Amino acid sequence: MFAIALACVVLVNWETTTSLSEQNPNDNDRVTLDCSAPENPYYEGSGEHDGFEWAERTHATSCVSDGSFRAGCEEYRKQTAKLFQCEN
């Protein structure tokens, strides 16, 4: 009997939390939005690191290379897009 009561409480709490996040989806976005300056997460000497550094240095608007260099470049663009969202 206790297990059934506990399951009902958990279910009601889950439904309340879900309905609140559906009503105000932008409230949750603001809480998790990262507004810090772009930071290179890759180890020095890797293709990803070089791509990130290149994109940061040139303020790249597109990443035309392939492979790991492109992955680093795209990471920089992703971080700057998040920062742009914070500023607007």
Secondary structure, DSSP 8 states (H G I E B T S, - for coil): -HHHHHHHHHHHHHHHHHHHHHH-HHHHHHHH---S-----S-TTSHHHHHHHHHHHHT-S-----HHHHHHHHHHHHHHHHHHHHH-
